[in-house]
Amino acid sequence: MRIFIVIILLLSALGSVNAKEVVVKIFKKQFIPAEIIIEAGDTVIWKNVEKRQYHNVWFKQLVKEEPDYIFPGESYQRTFSKPGDFAYECGPHPKMVGVVKVVTRQ
Ligand SMILES: [Cu+2]
């Protein structure tokens, strides 16, 4: 039984080798790029490269409460395990919007 668990763990580790990290910059009150397409299992990292302005990344369809602010020099990351379109916005600046399009891993 234990050997099967080890094999399953190894296989899932191998599967995550292909997973990518994609960076979205936050600059001048914009998400750059605002739209990205990733594969299931990939991680998106939002980096605030502003001089002073804080922001956050709020997936309103997934999270009820507004998340913590991301201050300049800080980042926030989220891994997407399921396919779908995930829209988000910045809590303090609702005009700042973006979308993560997650497609099935090939
Ligand atoms: Cu903002």
Backbone and ligand atoms as CSV (ligand in chain L), in Angstrom:
chain,resi,resn,atom,element,x,y,z
A,1,MET,N,N,0.839,-1.208,0.000
A,1,MET,CA,C,0.000,0.000,0.000
A,1,MET,C,C,0.873,1.257,0.000
A,2,ARG,N,N,1.901,1.220,0.836
A,2,ARG,CA,C,2.740,2.409,0.956
A,2,ARG,C,C,3.439,2.736,-0.371
A,3,ILE,N,N,3.853,1.670,-1.089
A,3,ILE,CA,C,4.551,1.908,-2.353
A,3,ILE,C,C,3.642,2.612,-3.360
A,4,PHE,N,N,2.352,2.316,-3.330
A,4,PHE,CA,C,1.420,2.974,-4.256
A,4,PHE,C,C,1.326,4.464,-3.948
A,5,ILE,N,N,1.314,4.758,-2.663
A,5,ILE,CA,C,1.247,6.176,-2.270
A,5,ILE,C,C,2.497,6.902,-2.762
A,6,VAL,N,N,3.651,6.243,-2.624
A,6,VAL,CA,C,4.901,6.859,-3.088
A,6,VAL,C,C,4.847,7.091,-4.594
A,7,ILE,N,N,4.341,6.107,-5.338
A,7,ILE,CA,C,4.252,6.248,-6.797
A,7,ILE,C,C,3.325,7.407,-7.167
A,8,ILE,N,N,2.205,7.487,-6.473
A,8,ILE,CA,C,1.256,8.572,-6.759
A,8,ILE,C,C,1.909,9.924,-6.479
A,9,LEU,N,N,2.636,10.017,-5.376
A,9,LEU,CA,C,3.316,11.271,-5.044
A,9,LEU,C,C,4.352,11.614,-6.106
A,10,LEU,N,N,5.082,10.597,-6.579
A,10,LEU,CA,C,6.094,10.833,-7.612
A,10,LEU,C,C,5.454,11.326,-8.904
A,11,LEU,N,N,4.343,10.683,-9.272
A,11,LEU,CA,C,3.667,11.071,-10.508
A,11,LEU,C,C,3.148,12.506,-10.414
A,12,SER,N,N,2.596,12.872,-9.264
A,12,SER,CA,C,2.073,14.234,-9.145
A,12,SER,C,C,3.218,15.244,-9.140
A,13,ALA,N,N,4.377,14.837,-8.591
A,13,ALA,CA,C,5.543,15.725,-8.618
A,13,ALA,C,C,6.029,15.905,-10.053
A,14,LEU,N,N,6.040,14.816,-10.834
A,14,LEU,CA,C,6.449,14.915,-12.234
A,14,LEU,C,C,5.485,15.807,-13.015
A,15,GLY,N,N,4.205,15.676,-12.708
A,15,GLY,CA,C,3.207,16.497,-13.399
A,15,GLY,C,C,3.424,17.965,-13.151
A,16,SER,N,N,3.877,18.310,-11.946
A,16,SER,CA,C,4.042,19.730,-11.643
A,16,SER,C,C,5.339,20.292,-12.216
A,17,VAL,N,N,6.204,19.427,-12.760
A,17,VAL,CA,C,7.435,19.907,-13.394
A,17,VAL,C,C,7.106,20.829,-14.566
A,18,ASN,N,N,6.027,20.486,-15.267
A,18,ASN,CA,C,5.642,21.292,-16.424
A,18,ASN,C,C,4.912,22.579,-16.040
A,19,ALA,N,N,4.500,22.675,-14.801
A,19,ALA,CA,C,3.745,23.857,-14.388
A,19,ALA,C,C,4.636,25.094,-14.480
A,20,LYS,N,N,4.038,26.176,-14.930
A,20,LYS,CA,C,4.793,27.417,-15.123
A,20,LYS,C,C,4.381,28.464,-14.085
A,21,GLU,N,N,5.271,29.432,-13.949
A,21,GLU,CA,C,4.944,30.621,-13.173
A,21,GLU,C,C,4.880,31.794,-14.146
A,22,VAL,N,N,3.791,32.508,-14.111
A,22,VAL,CA,C,3.585,33.629,-15.023
A,22,VAL,C,C,3.480,34.899,-14.197
A,23,VAL,N,N,4.231,35.923,-14.596
A,23,VAL,CA,C,4.256,37.173,-13.836
A,23,VAL,C,C,3.350,38.218,-14.483
A,24,VAL,N,N,2.521,38.826,-13.656
A,24,VAL,CA,C,1.729,39.989,-14.076
A,24,VAL,C,C,2.220,41.170,-13.252
A,25,LYS,N,N,2.669,42.225,-13.942
A,25,LYS,CA,C,3.135,43.415,-13.228
A,25,LYS,C,C,1.958,44.317,-12.914
A,26,ILE,N,N,2.076,44.979,-11.781
A,26,ILE,CA,C,1.092,46.008,-11.435
A,26,ILE,C,C,1.836,47.333,-11.470
A,27,PHE,N,N,1.453,48.175,-12.439
A,27,PHE,CA,C,2.177,49.426,-12.639
A,27,PHE,C,C,1.240,50.471,-13.236
A,28,LYS,N,N,1.333,51.690,-12.705
A,28,LYS,CA,C,0.490,52.806,-13.160
A,28,LYS,C,C,-0.986,52.412,-13.179
A,29,LYS,N,N,-1.404,51.789,-12.097
A,29,LYS,CA,C,-2.805,51.384,-11.933
A,29,LYS,C,C,-3.299,50.512,-13.072
A,30,GLN,N,N,-2.428,49.602,-13.489
A,30,GLN,CA,C,-2.821,48.636,-14.517
A,30,GLN,C,C,-2.218,47.276,-14.198
A,31,PHE,N,N,-2.928,46.241,-14.615
A,31,PHE,CA,C,-2.369,44.894,-14.592
A,31,PHE,C,C,-1.776,44.636,-15.967
A,32,ILE,N,N,-0.491,44.275,-16.014
A,32,ILE,CA,C,0.205,44.131,-17.286
A,32,ILE,C,C,0.836,42.737,-17.387
A,33,PRO,N,N,0.359,41.867,-18.280
A,33,PRO,CA,C,-0.818,42.080,-19.159
A,33,PRO,C,C,-2.110,41.831,-18.392
A,34,ALA,N,N,-3.161,42.497,-18.842
A,34,ALA,CA,C,-4.447,42.381,-18.150
A,34,ALA,C,C,-5.094,41.027,-18.416
A,35,GLU,N,N,-4.770,40.448,-19.553
A,35,GLU,CA,C,-5.350,39.141,-19.870
A,35,GLU,C,C,-4.225,38.139,-20.101
A,36,ILE,N,N,-4.283,37.030,-19.400
A,36,ILE,CA,C,-3.292,35.988,-19.632
A,36,ILE,C,C,-3.991,34.649,-19.809
A,37,ILE,N,N,-3.332,33.782,-20.547
A,37,ILE,CA,C,-3.835,32.429,-20.752
A,37,ILE,C,C,-2.786,31.475,-20.205
A,38,ILE,N,N,-3.209,30.641,-19.263
A,38,ILE,CA,C,-2.292,29.676,-18.652
A,38,ILE,C,C,-2.916,28.289,-18.720
A,39,GLU,N,N,-2.133,27.289,-18.323
A,39,GLU,CA,C,-2.657,25.930,-18.249
A,39,GLU,C,C,-2.945,25.578,-16.794
A,40,ALA,N,N,-3.910,24.690,-16.601
A,40,ALA,CA,C,-4.264,24.257,-15.246
A,40,ALA,C,C,-3.015,23.770,-14.519
A,41,GLY,N,N,-2.821,24.230,-13.304
A,41,GLY,CA,C,-1.639,23.886,-12.516
A,41,GLY,C,C,-0.605,24.999,-12.491
A,42,ASP,N,N,-0.722,25.946,-13.417
A,42,ASP,CA,C,0.222,27.065,-13.440
A,42,ASP,C,C,-0.077,28.057,-12.312
A,43,THR,N,N,0.947,28.831,-11.992
A,43,THR,CA,C,0.833,29.836,-10.932
A,43,THR,C,C,1.022,31.224,-11.521
A,44,VAL,N,N,0.193,32.139,-11.105
A,44,VAL,CA,C,0.344,33.530,-11.522
A,44,VAL,C,C,0.881,34.321,-10.339
A,45,ILE,N,N,1.898,35.132,-10.610
A,45,ILE,CA,C,2.490,35.976,-9.576
A,45,ILE,C,C,2.288,37.434,-9.974
A,46,TRP,N,N,1.556,38.157,-9.133
A,46,TRP,CA,C,1.362,39.584,-9.382
A,46,TRP,C,C,2.412,40.340,-8.596
A,47,LYS,N,N,3.169,41.183,-9.292
A,47,LYS,CA,C,4.225,41.960,-8.635
A,47,LYS,C,C,3.891,43.446,-8.698
A,48,ASN,N,N,3.798,44.053,-7.545
A,48,ASN,CA,C,3.545,45.489,-7.509
A,48,ASN,C,C,4.871,46.220,-7.710
A,49,VAL,N,N,5.025,46.856,-8.875
A,49,VAL,CA,C,6.267,47.588,-9.166
A,49,VAL,C,C,6.022,49.101,-9.185
A,50,GLU,N,N,4.949,49.516,-8.512
A,50,GLU,CA,C,4.691,50.946,-8.359
A,50,GLU,C,C,5.735,51.569,-7.428
A,51,LYS,N,N,5.802,52.908,-7.448
A,51,LYS,CA,C,6.679,53.576,-6.491
A,51,LYS,C,C,6.006,53.697,-5.129
A,52,ARG,N,N,4.727,54.019,-5.127
A,52,ARG,CA,C,4.046,54.249,-3.848
A,52,ARG,C,C,2.710,53.529,-3.708
A,53,GLN,N,N,2.032,53.330,-4.797
A,53,GLN,CA,C,0.626,52.904,-4.728
A,53,GLN,C,C,0.449,51.422,-4.378
A,54,TYR,N,N,-0.415,51.175,-3.420
A,54,TYR,CA,C,-0.753,49.779,-3.090
A,54,TYR,C,C,-1.984,49.346,-3.893
A,55,HIS,N,N,-2.120,48.053,-4.052
A,55,HIS,CA,C,-3.251,47.472,-4.783
A,55,HIS,C,C,-3.577,46.131,-4.143
A,56,ASN,N,N,-4.571,45.481,-4.702
A,56,ASN,CA,C,-4.746,44.068,-4.395
A,56,ASN,C,C,-5.326,43.349,-5.617
A,57,VAL,N,N,-5.446,42.060,-5.499
A,57,VAL,CA,C,-5.952,41.218,-6.576
A,57,VAL,C,C,-7.143,40.469,-6.005
A,58,TRP,N,N,-8.315,40.851,-6.461
A,58,TRP,CA,C,-9.546,40.355,-5.838
A,58,TRP,C,C,-10.371,39.563,-6.853
A,59,PHE,N,N,-10.412,38.260,-6.634
A,59,PHE,CA,C,-11.278,37.398,-7.449
A,59,PHE,C,C,-12.632,37.338,-6.762
A,60,LYS,N,N,-13.476,38.294,-7.116
A,60,LYS,CA,C,-14.748,38.424,-6.389
A,60,LYS,C,C,-15.614,37.179,-6.498
A,61,GLN,N,N,-15.484,36.451,-7.602
A,61,GLN,CA,C,-16.312,35.250,-7.764
A,61,GLN,C,C,-15.810,34.099,-6.883
A,62,LEU,N,N,-14.561,34.222,-6.423
A,62,LEU,CA,C,-13.975,33.149,-5.609
A,62,LEU,C,C,-13.859,33.520,-4.137
A,63,VAL,N,N,-13.668,34.798,-3.872
A,63,VAL,CA,C,-13.367,35.254,-2.509
A,63,VAL,C,C,-14.336,36.368,-2.122
A,64,LYS,N,N,-15.010,36.200,-0.996
A,64,LYS,CA,C,-15.998,37.214,-0.589
A,64,LYS,C,C,-15.333,38.464,-0.024
A,65,GLU,N,N,-14.353,38.231,0.858
A,65,GLU,CA,C,-13.739,39.377,1.523
A,65,GLU,C,C,-12.595,39.941,0.712
A,66,GLU,N,N,-12.469,41.250,0.773
A,66,GLU,CA,C,-11.380,41.893,0.044
A,66,GLU,C,C,-10.038,41.427,0.611
A,67,PRO,N,N,-9.116,40.997,-0.267
A,67,PRO,CA,C,-7.810,40.532,0.226
A,67,PRO,C,C,-6.907,41.678,0.692
A,68,ASP,N,N,-5.827,41.293,1.341
A,68,ASP,CA,C,-4.858,42.281,1.831
A,68,ASP,C,C,-4.244,43.074,0.678
A,69,TYR,N,N,-3.794,44.265,1.014
A,69,TYR,CA,C,-3.124,45.094,0.010
A,69,TYR,C,C,-1.748,44.532,-0.317
A,70,ILE,N,N,-1.342,44.770,-1.553
A,70,ILE,CA,C,0.009,44.424,-2.008
A,70,ILE,C,C,0.747,45.750,-2.168
A,71,PHE,N,N,1.740,45.950,-1.327
A,71,PHE,CA,C,2.463,47.222,-1.359
A,71,PHE,C,C,3.615,47.152,-2.358
A,72,PRO,N,N,4.144,48.312,-2.770
A,72,PRO,CA,C,5.260,48.312,-3.726
A,72,PRO,C,C,6.388,47.384,-3.268
A,73,GLY,N,N,6.860,46.577,-4.178
A,73,GLY,CA,C,7.915,45.618,-3.869
A,73,GLY,C,C,7.380,44.268,-3.420
A,74,GLU,N,N,6.093,44.207,-3.128
A,74,GLU,CA,C,5.499,42.950,-2.688
A,74,GLU,C,C,4.833,42.231,-3.856
A,75,SER,N,N,4.518,40.971,-3.622
A,75,SER,CA,C,3.818,40.225,-4.668
A,75,SER,C,C,2.770,39.318,-4.036
A,76,TYR,N,N,1.928,38.819,-4.895
A,76,TYR,CA,C,0.856,37.916,-4.474
A,76,TYR,C,C,0.791,36.815,-5.516
A,77,GLN,N,N,0.567,35.584,-5.094
A,77,GLN,CA,C,0.492,34.526,-6.095
A,77,GLN,C,C,-0.660,33.584,-5.847
A,78,ARG,N,N,-1.115,32.996,-6.935
A,78,ARG,CA,C,-2.238,32.068,-6.851
A,78,ARG,C,C,-2.045,30.989,-7.909
A,79,THR,N,N,-2.268,29.746,-7.514
A,79,THR,CA,C,-2.177,28.627,-8.440
A,79,THR,C,C,-3.587,28.238,-8.890
A,80,PHE,N,N,-3.734,28.022,-10.182
A,80,PHE,CA,C,-5.041,27.708,-10.740
A,80,PHE,C,C,-5.078,26.244,-11.161
A,81,SER,N,N,-5.903,25.480,-10.481
A,81,SER,CA,C,-5.924,24.049,-10.750
A,81,SER,C,C,-7.033,23.637,-11.714
A,82,LYS,N,N,-8.037,24.502,-11.858
A,82,LYS,CA,C,-9.164,24.140,-12.735
A,82,LYS,C,C,-9.277,25.099,-13.918
A,83,PRO,N,N,-9.670,24.555,-15.086
A,83,PRO,CA,C,-9.869,25.421,-16.249
A,83,PRO,C,C,-11.049,26.376,-16.030
A,84,GLY,N,N,-11.002,27.494,-16.735
A,84,GLY,CA,C,-12.087,28.474,-16.656
A,84,GLY,C,C,-11.543,29.878,-16.812
A,85,ASP,N,N,-12.454,30.834,-16.911
A,85,ASP,CA,C,-12.075,32.241,-16.969
A,85,ASP,C,C,-12.276,32.845,-15.590
A,86,PHE,N,N,-11.221,33.425,-15.054
A,86,PHE,CA,C,-11.277,33.982,-13.710
A,86,PHE,C,C,-10.986,35.484,-13.783
A,87,ALA,N,N,-12.062,36.263,-13.626
A,87,ALA,CA,C,-11.926,37.719,-13.678
A,87,ALA,C,C,-11.532,38.232,-12.297
A,88,TYR,N,N,-10.746,39.294,-12.294
A,88,TYR,CA,C,-10.390,39.901,-11.012
A,88,TYR,C,C,-10.308,41.401,-11.166
A,89,GLU,N,N,-10.274,42.067,-10.041
A,89,GLU,CA,C,-10.118,43.509,-10.043
A,89,GLU,C,C,-9.326,43.921,-8.817
A,90,CYS,N,N,-9.010,45.209,-8.766
A,90,CYS,CA,C,-8.320,45.759,-7.603
A,90,CYS,C,C,-9.372,46.373,-6.687
A,91,GLY,N,N,-9.382,45.983,-5.418
A,91,GLY,CA,C,-10.375,46.496,-4.481
A,91,GLY,C,C,-10.416,48.019,-4.408
A,92,PRO,N,N,-9.272,48.673,-4.155
A,92,PRO,CA,C,-9.275,50.137,-4.069
A,92,PRO,C,C,-9.528,50.831,-5.414
A,93,HIS,N,N,-9.278,50.147,-6.517
A,93,HIS,CA,C,-9.427,50.760,-7.845
A,93,HIS,C,C,-10.222,49.816,-8.759
A,94,PRO,N,N,-11.542,49.853,-8.637
A,94,PRO,CA,C,-12.362,48.881,-9.388
A,94,PRO,C,C,-12.207,48.965,-10.906
A,95,LYS,N,N,-11.638,50.068,-11.398
A,95,LYS,CA,C,-11.416,50.157,-12.850
A,95,LYS,C,C,-10.225,49.312,-13.290
A,96,MET,N,N,-9.409,48.925,-12.329
A,96,MET,CA,C,-8.281,48.027,-12.640
A,96,MET,C,C,-8.819,46.606,-12.703
A,97,VAL,N,N,-8.866,46.062,-13.903
A,97,VAL,CA,C,-9.417,44.711,-14.044
A,97,VAL,C,C,-8.470,43.832,-14.849
A,98,GLY,N,N,-8.612,42.549,-14.651
A,98,GLY,CA,C,-7.831,41.579,-15.408
A,98,GLY,C,C,-8.562,40.263,-15.445
A,99,VAL,N,N,-8.057,39.353,-16.266
A,99,VAL,CA,C,-8.660,38.017,-16.320
A,99,VAL,C,C,-7.567,36.974,-16.530
A,100,VAL,N,N,-7.718,35.884,-15.826
A,100,VAL,CA,C,-6.830,34.731,-15.997
A,100,VAL,C,C,-7.640,33.650,-16.689
A,101,LYS,N,N,-7.233,33.291,-17.891
A,101,LYS,CA,C,-7.920,32.227,-18.629
A,101,LYS,C,C,-7.120,30.939,-18.481
A,102,VAL,N,N,-7.724,29.995,-17.828
A,102,VAL,CA,C,-7.040,28.724,-17.546
A,102,VAL,C,C,-7.571,27.656,-18.491
A,103,VAL,N,N,-6.673,27.093,-19.282
A,103,VAL,CA,C,-7.058,26.034,-20.201
A,103,VAL,C,C,-6.517,24.695,-19.681
A,104,THR,N,N,-7.096,23.618,-20.163
A,104,THR,CA,C,-6.686,22.289,-19.734
A,104,THR,C,C,-5.239,22.032,-20.148
A,105,ARG,N,N,-4.472,21.449,-19.241
A,105,ARG,CA,C,-3.069,21.151,-19.537
A,105,ARG,C,C,-2.980,20.145,-20.670
A,106,GLN,N,N,-2.099,20.441,-21.648
A,106,GLN,CA,C,-1.961,19.573,-22.821
A,106,GLN,C,C,-1.095,18.372,-22.511
L,1,CU,CU,CU,-5.267,49.214,-7.485
